[in-house]
Every structure is written in structure tokens, then in C-alpha cells.
């Protein structure tokens, strides 16, 4: 459970405001949009990835103390494991042609029953 940046009391992860001090924790009142705040007199832009590569479009740049776009450039990005393309393409082909596969299977079973008689 994270702590409130103002009163340091534990709050739920989906809480929009702190129940103790009413500090706004999520941007625009939406629990899915985190609101990042600078600690002390520092600005968020000093350590932001988007400020470093000059792709930030935030109007308060470079003096932003609160930001919804912030990503710390000193933290490693999470690695996303991609499934093998052959497995994915084979699965999609099978899903697209499921009717034909079932029809051929039924035809094959019918031939086996005919041959066994």
C-alpha cells in the first residue's frame, strides 16, 4: 500500500484523494491516471525521460512540480516478453480457418469409419 506524499499515511492504490488530508493523488479524478509530484524544491523535469529526449509537450515544462506524463529516466524500463511470431501467426491462421479444419477433420473421420467396415 503506498503512502500519501503529504501526511505519509497508507492509502489504497486506487484512491483518488487521501482519506486523511484530502491531498489529490490521481489526476483529473480518475483512478487510472497517476499524478507524480516533485519532492522538495526539485522539479520533475530534471529527471524525466521525456524532458531529456525533448518529446515533452507539458505546458509547465521545465518547471513542473506535478505531472501525469512523468517517467524517471534513471529507472530501467520494464522488459516485455513478446511471444514467438510463429506461434501467434499459426494460432491466428487456425482461428481464421477453424471451419475448414473442422470440416476436413469430420471428412477424415468419415473416411476412417468407411474403411473399417
C-alpha positions as CSV (number, residue, x, y, z in Angstrom):
1,X,0.0,0.0,0.0
2,X,1.5,3.4,-1.0
3,X,1.8,6.3,1.4
4,X,0.3,9.8,0.9
5,X,3.1,12.3,-0.1
6,X,1.8,14.9,2.3
7,X,0.7,13.1,5.5
8,X,2.6,9.8,4.9
9,X,-0.4,7.7,5.9
10,X,-1.1,4.5,4.0
11,X,-3.7,4.9,1.2
12,X,-5.3,2.4,-1.2
13,X,-3.7,2.2,-4.7
14,X,-6.9,3.3,-6.4
15,X,-7.7,6.2,-4.1
16,X,-8.3,9.5,-5.9
17,X,-7.7,11.6,-2.7
18,X,-6.1,10.8,0.6
19,X,-8.8,10.0,3.2
20,X,-6.7,11.7,5.9
21,X,-5.6,15.0,4.5
22,X,-7.6,15.2,1.2
23,X,-4.5,15.5,-0.9
24,X,-5.3,14.8,-4.6
25,X,-3.4,11.6,-5.6
26,X,-4.8,10.9,-9.0
27,X,-5.1,13.3,-12.0
28,X,-8.4,14.5,-13.2
29,X,-10.3,12.5,-10.5
30,X,-9.6,9.2,-12.4
31,X,-8.0,6.3,-10.5
32,X,-6.1,5.1,-13.6
33,X,-4.1,8.4,-14.1
34,X,-1.3,8.7,-11.6
35,X,-0.2,12.2,-10.6
36,X,3.5,12.4,-10.0
37,X,4.8,15.1,-7.6
38,X,8.3,16.5,-7.1
39,X,9.9,16.2,-3.7
40,X,11.1,19.3,-2.0
41,X,12.3,22.2,-4.2
42,X,13.3,20.0,-7.2
43,X,11.4,19.9,-10.5
44,X,10.2,16.7,-12.1
45,X,11.6,17.7,-15.5
46,X,15.2,17.3,-14.2
47,X,14.8,13.5,-14.0
48,X,12.1,12.9,-16.7
49,X,12.8,10.8,-19.8
50,X,10.5,13.0,-22.0
51,X,12.3,16.2,-21.0
52,X,15.7,14.6,-21.7
53,X,14.8,13.5,-25.3
54,X,12.8,16.7,-25.9
55,X,9.5,15.0,-26.6
56,X,7.6,16.5,-23.6
57,X,4.5,18.6,-24.5
58,X,3.5,19.5,-21.0
59,X,2.9,23.3,-20.7
60,X,4.6,23.6,-17.3
61,X,7.9,22.3,-18.7
62,X,10.7,22.7,-17.4
63,X,9.4,23.9,-14.1
64,X,6.7,21.2,-13.4
65,X,6.2,20.1,-9.8
66,X,3.2,17.9,-10.8
67,X,2.9,15.8,-13.9
68,X,0.8,13.0,-15.4
69,X,3.4,12.1,-18.1
70,X,6.4,11.7,-15.8
71,X,8.8,8.7,-16.3
72,X,12.0,8.6,-14.3
73,X,14.9,8.2,-16.8
74,X,17.1,6.7,-14.1
75,X,14.8,3.7,-13.6
76,X,15.1,0.8,-16.0
77,X,12.1,0.3,-18.3
78,X,10.2,-3.0,-17.7
79,X,11.0,-5.7,-20.2
80,X,8.0,-7.0,-22.1
81,X,8.3,-10.6,-23.2
82,X,7.0,-11.0,-26.8
83,X,5.5,-14.3,-27.8
84,X,7.1,-16.0,-30.8
85,X,5.7,-14.7,-34.0
86,X,5.3,-18.2,-35.5
87,X,3.2,-19.3,-32.6
88,X,1.0,-16.3,-32.8
89,X,0.6,-16.4,-36.6
90,X,-0.2,-20.1,-36.5
91,X,-2.8,-19.5,-33.8
92,X,-4.4,-16.7,-35.8
93,X,-4.4,-18.8,-39.0
94,X,-6.1,-21.7,-37.1
95,X,-8.7,-19.3,-35.7
96,X,-9.4,-17.9,-39.2
97,X,-9.7,-21.3,-40.8
98,X,-11.4,-23.2,-37.9
99,X,-14.4,-24.1,-40.1
100,X,-12.3,-25.7,-42.8
101,X,-10.2,-27.6,-40.2
102,X,-13.3,-29.0,-38.5
103,X,-14.8,-29.9,-41.9
104,X,-11.6,-31.7,-43.0
105,X,-11.5,-33.5,-39.6
106,X,-15.1,-34.7,-40.0
107,X,-14.3,-35.8,-43.5
108,X,-11.3,-37.7,-42.3
109,X,-13.2,-39.5,-39.6
110,X,-15.9,-40.4,-42.1
111,X,-13.3,-42.0,-44.4
112,X,-11.8,-43.9,-41.5
113,X,-15.3,-45.3,-40.5
114,X,-16.0,-46.2,-44.1
115,X,-12.7,-48.1,-44.4
116,X,-13.1,-50.0,-41.2
117,X,-16.5,-51.5,-42.3
